[in-house]
Each structure stands twice: as structure tokens, then as C-alpha cells.
Amino acid sequence: MENKQKASTFRAFFVVGGAYASYTIGAGFASGNEVIQFAGSFGIPGAFIAVLCAVIMNAYFCASAYKVGQSQSFARNRDVYEFFTGSKIVAWIFDVFVILFVLGIFATMFSGAGSMINQFLGLPQFAGSIILGIIAAVVVFGGFKRVENVLGYAGIIIIAFIVIVGIISLFHPNSSFDQSAPVVQMVQEGAIWQANMFGLLGLDWPTNPVINGFIYSGVCLIVCIPFIVALGRSSTNDTKQAIGSGIFSGIFFGVGFLLCLIILLANFNYVVDPASGSMFPIPALAAIQGLFGGGVGGAYMVILIIGIFTTVTGYLWLLTERVFGETKNYKSNIFTAVLMVFGVVLGSVLPFSAMVNFLWPISGFVGVIFVIFMIVRDIRGMGKKDSDSKAA
């Protein structure tokens, strides 16, 4: 009986951790751009230090949110922010920021699609943005949310692809970490982007792998905290299971992060565009295409496009339902059309790497602030338990 219970517990660890990894490792992650900017740009061993910090922070906030999910039931997703911050005003600020950031990601996905088509097929950037916009509009206007749910498995496919290619890269004769030797110098020369929250503020503040590892985790947290709390409801009311699931969530995310880094750093010669001397906007695609050829590269491009498509349609539904609720009418359709035009226009002109470099550090910094609220609440909760036990 005890062995069955242990097996069930470990199964829950894997299920919850896998669901979290699938949710967070999406098209933006799999492009390799944000992975290089937050970790790979430090070279070795700095990149691996950033991964370790990201794993620690992911494990903590997942475990904390899972415990809340076990004990709390929220009428609205945004009530999660009020629970952790203890303030309606602060919760409202977080909620508004998330909506604005979602709009930014929405536009960035169009930019990513355009950059990918341009990089692989040589078509203008606006071509990919327009194609994505037309397909997404047809799906959303038609109400085919079931299609989106089916394509949601793209996250799992992306993870599997990264795991397989990452492992092969470790043993491939053309792969070598020596290729990543010039990374730091290229960052200094401006050929490689590096995420720097303080640089965006105009401050001469040296960044480092520890800071970037935590801030990258903040990016993962800020838009998916309601989802993480909801995952906690799927487990039993057991603190040990919440902590175990949190640890597995951090590890699964870290494995994907690490393998994507291996693909990029061990094949860095392919990541840099020889024509411009700068990093390709979709460096993971460039590395895979260079290592395995156009066939495997083309397959990965299709997977990335599906991942971008699911992200775009998901955010369209989120934003439209946030304004109009479940009711679909001509006003909601007009709103959706305006969002689509907004995404296509911005995605056609804004460079993908610059969008990631601007939006991601800001959101990550906000995510770190939210984690501080979580830590304070957890400490207060522990203090309350101690006082209650003494009173008893």
C-alpha cells in the first residue's frame, strides 16, 4: 500500500511538473532568442549559473503557488494577485501590467513569425506577419477554440524536439562548446543582444548570470501565476506533494533551458549571420538548420509556427474575453480585428530581438517583485503557524 502511495505521489510530481514545463516552454523560448539574451550571452560557465538560478526560483514559486492552489479557490484568475499582495490596489497594478505585457507578447509573436519566414525562406518580414494574422483571424472569428486546444500539444512537441536535438548535439562531431568562446566579446561589440533590465533604465549597472537567471524566472511567473495556482488544485492537500511538484517543475523547466543552451552554444558558429556579423533573430532555427540541414530545420520552423499560432490565438481569446466576456458579437469581432491589425502592423516593422530585449527584462523584474510578495506571505504564514502551535 505504501509503495502504491509513493508511486502515485511521484506520478503527480511528473504530471504537474510536465504541465508547467509545457505551458512555459513555448515558441518564444524555443526560438532561442530569449535563452541567449538571458543566459547564453554570458558564455560558459555563466550561462549554466543562470540556468541554476532560474531552476531555484522556478521551484520556489511553483511550490508556493501549488500550496495556495490546494487550499484556496478564486472566483476570478486576477484574485490571485490580491491574495499574495494583500492589497486590491497593488493587485490591480499587477493585473493591468499583465494585460499590457500580453499585448506586447502578442505583437512580438507576429514579429517572430515574420523574422522566421524571412530567415528561412528569404521573404519580407511583413509576409510572415500577414500570413499569421489571416490564419489566426479565421480561427478566432470562426470560434474554433477546439482547434486551438488540439494545437496546444505544440508545447509538448517543442519540448520533445529540443530534448532530442540537445542530446544529439552533445555527441555530434560538428558540435563543440569551443564555438561559444567569442560570445562575451560579441556582446560587448553589440553583435549579440543581452537582457539588461538596468540598461533599459539608462543606468550603468553591470548585469550578471545570477540577476538574469532570476529575472528570466520572473518572466515565466508573471503571466502564468493563475495557471500555476490552478495546477495546485490537481494535487492532494499535502504540503510535501506541493513542494515535490514545485521541485520537479523547476527541474523540468531547467532541463529544457539547459538543452536549448547546449544546442545554441555548442553550435554557435551557425547562430551568427555571416552577412551581418550579428545573431540571427531565431538562433535555435539557425543552429538546427546548420547542424542537420534544411529538412530538419524546416520541420522545426513548422513546429515553431504552430507554437506561435497557438500563442497568438490564445492571447486573442484572453484579451477579447477580458473586455467582452464570453459573449461574441459584432463589437467583440471588431475588437479582435483591431488587435489583429495592431499585431500585424507592429510585427511587420519591429525587430524580434529588440522586442525581446525591451519587454522581457521589464516583465521579469516585475515578476521578481511579485516573488518577493510571495516570500513575505509565506514567512508570515509560517509565523502564524508557530504562534498557533504555541497557543495550543
C-alpha positions as CSV (number, residue, x, y, z in Angstrom):
1,M,0.0,0.0,0.0
2,E,2.8,2.3,0.9
3,N,4.6,1.6,-2.4
4,K,1.5,2.4,-4.3
5,Q,1.1,5.7,-2.5
6,K,4.7,6.6,-3.3
7,A,4.2,5.7,-6.9
8,S,1.1,7.9,-7.1
9,T,3.0,10.8,-5.5
10,F,5.9,10.6,-7.9
11,R,3.4,10.3,-10.8
12,A,1.8,13.6,-9.6
13,F,5.3,15.2,-9.5
14,F,5.8,14.3,-13.1
15,V,2.3,15.2,-14.3
16,V,2.3,18.7,-12.6
17,G,5.9,19.4,-13.5
18,G,5.4,18.4,-17.1
19,A,2.3,20.5,-17.4
20,Y,4.1,23.5,-16.1
21,A,7.1,23.0,-18.4
22,S,4.8,22.6,-21.4
23,Y,3.0,25.8,-20.5
24,T,6.1,27.9,-20.1
25,I,8.4,26.5,-22.8
26,G,6.6,27.9,-25.8
27,A,7.5,29.5,-29.1
28,G,9.4,32.4,-27.6
29,F,11.6,30.1,-25.6
30,A,12.1,27.6,-28.5
31,S,13.2,30.4,-30.8
32,G,16.4,30.5,-28.7
33,N,16.5,34.3,-28.7
34,E,15.5,34.8,-25.1
35,V,17.7,31.9,-24.0
36,I,20.7,33.6,-25.5
37,Q,19.8,37.0,-24.2
38,F,19.3,35.9,-20.6
39,A,21.9,33.1,-20.3
40,G,23.9,32.2,-23.4
41,S,25.3,35.8,-23.8
42,F,27.5,35.2,-20.7
43,G,29.3,32.2,-22.3
44,I,30.5,29.3,-20.2
45,P,30.2,28.9,-17.2
46,G,28.0,32.0,-16.7
47,A,25.2,30.5,-18.9
48,F,24.9,27.5,-16.6
49,I,24.9,29.6,-13.5
50,A,21.9,31.5,-14.9
51,V,20.1,28.1,-15.5
52,L,20.7,27.1,-11.9
53,C,19.3,30.3,-10.5
54,A,16.3,30.0,-12.8
55,V,15.6,26.5,-11.6
56,I,15.8,27.5,-7.9
57,M,13.4,30.4,-8.4
58,N,11.0,28.4,-10.5
59,A,11.0,25.6,-7.9
60,Y,10.2,28.0,-5.1
61,F,7.4,30.0,-6.7
62,C,5.8,26.9,-8.1
63,A,5.8,25.1,-4.8
64,S,4.4,28.2,-3.1
65,A,1.6,28.6,-5.7
66,Y,0.8,24.9,-5.6
67,K,0.2,25.1,-1.9
68,V,-2.2,28.0,-2.4
69,G,-4.0,26.2,-5.1
70,Q,-4.6,23.3,-2.7
71,S,-6.2,25.5,-0.1
72,Q,-7.8,28.4,-2.0
73,S,-10.5,28.8,-4.6
74,F,-10.6,32.1,-6.5
75,A,-13.7,33.3,-8.3
76,R,-11.5,35.2,-10.9
77,N,-8.0,34.5,-12.0
78,R,-6.8,38.0,-11.1
79,D,-7.9,37.4,-7.5
80,V,-4.6,35.5,-7.1
81,Y,-2.7,38.8,-7.2
82,E,-4.7,40.2,-4.3
83,F,-4.2,37.0,-2.3
84,F,-0.4,37.3,-2.5
85,T,0.0,41.0,-2.3
86,G,-2.8,41.6,0.3
87,S,-3.8,44.8,-1.4
88,K,-6.5,45.5,-4.0
89,I,-4.6,48.5,-5.4
90,V,-1.3,46.6,-5.8
91,A,-3.2,43.6,-7.3
92,W,-4.9,45.9,-9.8
93,I,-1.4,47.3,-10.8
94,F,-0.1,43.8,-11.4
95,D,-3.3,42.8,-13.3
96,V,-3.0,45.9,-15.6
97,F,0.7,45.2,-16.2
98,V,0.0,41.6,-17.2
99,I,-2.6,42.8,-19.7
100,L,-0.2,45.3,-21.2
101,F,2.6,42.7,-21.3
102,V,0.3,40.2,-23.0
103,L,-0.4,42.9,-25.7
104,G,3.4,43.2,-26.1
105,I,3.9,39.5,-26.4
106,F,1.1,39.4,-28.9
107,A,2.9,41.8,-31.2
108,T,6.2,40.1,-30.6
109,M,4.8,36.8,-31.8
110,F,3.9,38.5,-35.2
111,S,7.4,39.9,-35.3
112,G,8.8,36.4,-34.6
113,A,6.8,34.8,-37.3
114,G,7.9,37.5,-39.8
115,S,11.6,37.1,-38.8
116,M,11.4,33.3,-39.1
117,I,9.9,33.3,-42.6
118,N,12.5,35.9,-43.6
119,Q,15.4,34.0,-42.1
120,F,14.4,30.6,-43.6
121,L,12.7,31.5,-46.9
122,G,14.0,35.0,-47.6
123,L,10.5,36.6,-47.8
124,P,9.9,40.1,-46.4
125,Q,9.2,40.2,-42.7
126,F,5.7,41.6,-43.2
127,A,4.8,38.5,-45.3
128,G,5.1,36.1,-42.3
129,S,3.2,38.6,-40.1
130,I,0.3,38.9,-42.5
131,I,0.0,35.1,-43.1
132,L,-0.1,34.5,-39.3
133,G,-2.7,37.3,-38.9
134,I,-5.0,35.9,-41.6
135,I,-4.9,32.3,-40.2
136,A,-5.4,33.4,-36.6
137,A,-8.3,35.7,-37.6
138,V,-10.1,32.9,-39.4
139,V,-9.8,30.6,-36.4
140,V,-10.9,33.2,-33.8
141,F,-13.8,34.6,-35.9
142,G,-14.9,31.1,-36.6
143,G,-14.9,30.2,-32.9
144,F,-12.9,27.1,-33.5
145,K,-11.4,27.1,-30.0
146,R,-11.2,23.3,-30.2
147,V,-8.6,23.7,-32.9
148,E,-6.5,25.8,-30.5
149,N,-6.9,23.1,-27.8
150,V,-5.6,20.4,-30.2
151,L,-2.7,22.6,-31.4
152,G,-1.9,23.2,-27.7
153,Y,0.1,20.0,-27.9
154,A,2.7,22.0,-29.8
155,G,4.3,22.8,-26.5
156,I,4.9,19.1,-25.8
157,I,6.3,18.6,-29.4
158,I,8.6,21.6,-28.9
159,I,10.0,20.1,-25.7
160,A,10.5,16.7,-27.2
161,F,12.3,18.2,-30.2
162,I,14.6,20.3,-28.0
163,V,15.4,17.3,-25.8
164,I,16.2,15.0,-28.8
165,V,18.3,17.7,-30.7
166,G,20.0,18.8,-27.4
167,I,21.1,15.3,-26.6
168,I,22.3,14.6,-30.1
169,S,24.3,17.9,-30.0
170,L,26.3,16.7,-27.0
171,F,27.7,13.9,-29.2
172,H,27.6,15.3,-32.7
173,P,31.1,15.7,-34.2
174,N,30.4,19.2,-35.5
175,S,29.2,20.4,-32.1
176,S,31.7,21.9,-29.6
177,F,31.4,24.4,-26.8
178,D,34.6,25.9,-28.1
179,Q,32.4,27.6,-30.6
180,S,30.9,29.8,-27.9
181,A,34.3,31.3,-26.9
182,P,33.7,34.7,-28.7
183,V,30.2,35.2,-27.2
184,V,31.2,37.7,-24.4
185,Q,33.2,39.8,-26.8
186,M,30.3,39.8,-29.3
187,V,28.0,41.1,-26.6
188,Q,30.4,43.9,-25.9
189,E,30.6,44.7,-29.6
190,G,26.8,44.7,-29.9
191,A,26.6,41.8,-32.3
192,I,24.7,39.7,-29.6
193,W,21.9,41.1,-27.5
194,Q,22.0,40.7,-23.8
195,A,19.0,41.2,-21.5
196,N,19.7,44.0,-19.0
197,M,16.9,45.5,-17.0
198,F,19.0,48.3,-15.7
199,G,20.3,49.2,-19.1
200,L,16.7,49.9,-20.2
201,L,16.5,52.3,-17.3
202,G,19.6,54.1,-18.6
203,L,21.7,53.0,-15.6
204,D,25.3,51.8,-16.0
205,W,24.7,48.7,-13.9
206,P,26.7,45.6,-14.8
207,T,24.4,42.6,-15.2
208,N,25.4,39.1,-14.3
209,P,24.1,35.5,-14.7
210,V,22.6,35.4,-11.2
211,I,20.4,38.5,-11.8
212,N,19.4,37.4,-15.3
213,G,18.6,33.9,-14.1
214,F,16.2,35.3,-11.5
215,I,14.7,37.8,-13.9
216,Y,14.1,35.2,-16.6
217,S,12.2,33.2,-14.0
218,G,10.2,36.3,-13.3
219,V,9.2,36.3,-17.0
220,C,7.9,32.8,-16.6
221,L,5.9,33.7,-13.5
222,I,4.2,37.0,-14.3
223,V,1.9,35.8,-17.0
224,C,1.1,32.4,-15.7
225,I,0.6,32.7,-11.9
226,P,-3.1,31.9,-12.2
227,F,-2.3,28.8,-14.2
228,I,0.3,27.7,-11.6
229,V,-2.2,28.1,-8.8
230,A,-4.8,26.1,-10.8
231,L,-2.3,23.3,-11.2
232,G,-2.1,23.1,-7.4
233,R,-5.7,22.1,-7.3
234,S,-5.0,18.9,-9.2
235,S,-2.9,17.6,-6.3
236,T,-3.9,16.4,-2.9
237,N,-3.9,18.7,0.1
238,D,-0.4,17.7,1.0
239,T,2.4,20.2,1.6
240,K,5.1,17.7,0.7
241,Q,3.4,17.0,-2.6
242,A,3.2,20.7,-3.4
243,I,6.9,21.1,-2.6
244,G,7.8,18.0,-4.6
245,S,5.8,19.1,-7.6
246,G,7.4,22.5,-7.4
247,I,10.9,21.0,-7.4
248,F,10.0,18.8,-10.4
249,S,8.5,21.9,-12.2
250,G,11.8,23.8,-11.7
251,I,13.9,20.8,-12.8
252,F,11.8,20.1,-15.9
253,F,11.9,23.8,-16.9
254,G,15.7,23.8,-16.2
255,V,16.3,20.7,-18.4
256,G,14.5,22.4,-21.3
257,F,16.5,25.6,-20.7
258,L,19.8,23.7,-20.4
259,L,19.3,21.6,-23.6
260,C,18.3,24.7,-25.6
261,L,21.5,26.3,-24.4
262,I,23.5,23.3,-25.4
263,I,22.1,23.5,-28.9
264,L,23.0,27.2,-29.2
265,L,26.4,27.3,-27.5
266,A,27.7,24.0,-29.0
267,N,26.7,25.2,-32.5
268,F,27.4,28.9,-32.1
269,N,29.1,29.1,-35.5
270,Y,25.6,28.7,-37.1
271,V,23.9,31.2,-34.8
272,V,25.7,34.3,-36.2
273,D,24.6,35.6,-39.6
274,P,27.8,35.8,-41.8
275,A,26.3,38.5,-43.9
276,S,25.7,40.9,-41.0
277,G,28.0,39.5,-38.3
278,S,25.1,39.6,-35.8
279,M,22.9,36.9,-34.3
280,F,20.0,35.5,-36.3
281,P,16.6,36.6,-34.9
282,I,15.7,32.9,-34.5
283,P,19.1,31.4,-33.4
284,A,17.8,28.0,-32.5
285,L,16.4,27.5,-36.0
286,A,19.8,28.6,-37.5
287,A,21.7,26.2,-35.2
288,I,19.4,23.2,-36.0
289,Q,19.4,24.0,-39.7
290,G,23.2,24.3,-39.8
291,L,23.7,21.1,-37.8
292,F,21.2,18.9,-39.6
293,G,20.3,20.6,-42.8
294,G,17.2,22.3,-44.3
295,G,14.9,19.3,-43.8
296,V,15.1,19.2,-40.0
297,G,15.3,22.9,-39.9
298,G,12.1,23.2,-42.0
299,A,10.4,20.8,-39.6
300,Y,11.4,22.9,-36.6
301,M,10.2,26.0,-38.4
302,V,6.8,24.4,-38.8
303,I,6.7,23.4,-35.1
304,L,7.7,27.0,-34.1
305,I,5.0,28.5,-36.4
306,I,2.4,26.2,-34.8
307,G,3.6,27.3,-31.3
308,I,3.4,31.0,-32.3
309,F,-0.1,30.4,-33.8
310,T,-1.4,28.9,-30.5
311,T,0.1,31.7,-28.5
312,V,-1.5,34.4,-30.7
313,T,-4.9,32.8,-30.8
314,G,-4.8,32.1,-27.1
315,Y,-4.0,35.7,-26.3
316,L,-6.7,36.9,-28.8
317,W,-9.2,34.9,-26.8
318,L,-7.8,36.1,-23.5
319,L,-7.9,39.8,-24.4
320,T,-11.3,39.7,-26.2
321,E,-13.0,37.7,-23.4
322,R,-11.4,40.1,-20.8
323,V,-13.2,43.0,-22.4
324,F,-16.5,41.4,-23.7
325,G,-16.7,38.2,-21.6
326,E,-18.0,35.0,-23.2
327,T,-20.5,36.9,-25.4
328,K,-19.5,37.1,-29.1
329,N,-21.0,39.9,-31.1
330,Y,-20.0,42.4,-33.8
331,K,-18.3,44.6,-31.2
332,S,-16.1,41.8,-30.0
333,N,-15.3,40.9,-33.6
334,I,-14.3,44.5,-34.4
335,F,-12.1,44.5,-31.2
336,T,-10.5,41.2,-32.4
337,A,-9.9,42.6,-35.9
338,V,-8.3,45.8,-34.4
339,L,-6.0,43.6,-32.3
340,M,-5.1,41.6,-35.3
341,V,-4.2,44.7,-37.3
342,F,-2.2,46.0,-34.4
343,G,-0.2,42.8,-34.2
344,V,0.4,42.6,-38.0
345,V,1.5,46.2,-38.3
346,L,3.9,46.2,-35.3
347,G,5.1,42.7,-36.1
348,S,6.0,43.8,-39.7
349,V,8.3,46.6,-38.6
350,L,9.6,45.8,-35.1
351,P,12.7,43.6,-34.9
352,F,12.1,40.4,-32.9
353,S,15.4,40.6,-30.9
354,A,14.8,44.2,-29.9
355,M,11.2,43.4,-28.8
356,V,12.5,40.5,-26.6
357,N,15.3,42.8,-25.2
358,F,12.8,45.5,-24.3
359,L,9.8,43.6,-23.0
360,W,11.2,40.6,-21.3
361,P,13.6,42.3,-18.7
362,I,10.8,44.6,-17.7
363,S,8.3,41.8,-17.2
364,G,11.0,39.7,-15.4
365,F,11.7,42.5,-13.0
366,V,8.0,42.8,-12.2
367,G,7.9,39.0,-11.7
368,V,10.8,39.2,-9.2
369,I,8.8,41.9,-7.3
370,F,5.8,39.5,-7.2
371,V,8.0,36.7,-5.9
372,I,9.1,39.0,-3.0
373,F,5.4,39.4,-2.1
374,M,5.1,35.6,-2.2
375,I,8.1,35.2,0.1
376,V,6.7,37.7,2.6
377,R,3.3,36.0,2.6
378,D,5.0,32.6,3.1
379,I,7.1,33.9,6.0
380,R,4.0,35.4,7.7
381,G,2.2,32.1,7.2
382,M,5.0,30.2,8.9
383,G,5.0,32.8,11.8
384,K,1.2,32.3,12.2
385,K,1.6,28.5,12.3
386,D,4.3,28.9,15.0
387,S,2.1,31.1,17.1
388,D,-0.9,28.9,16.7
389,S,1.1,25.8,17.8
390,K,2.4,27.6,20.9
391,A,-1.1,28.7,21.8
392,A,-2.3,25.1,21.5
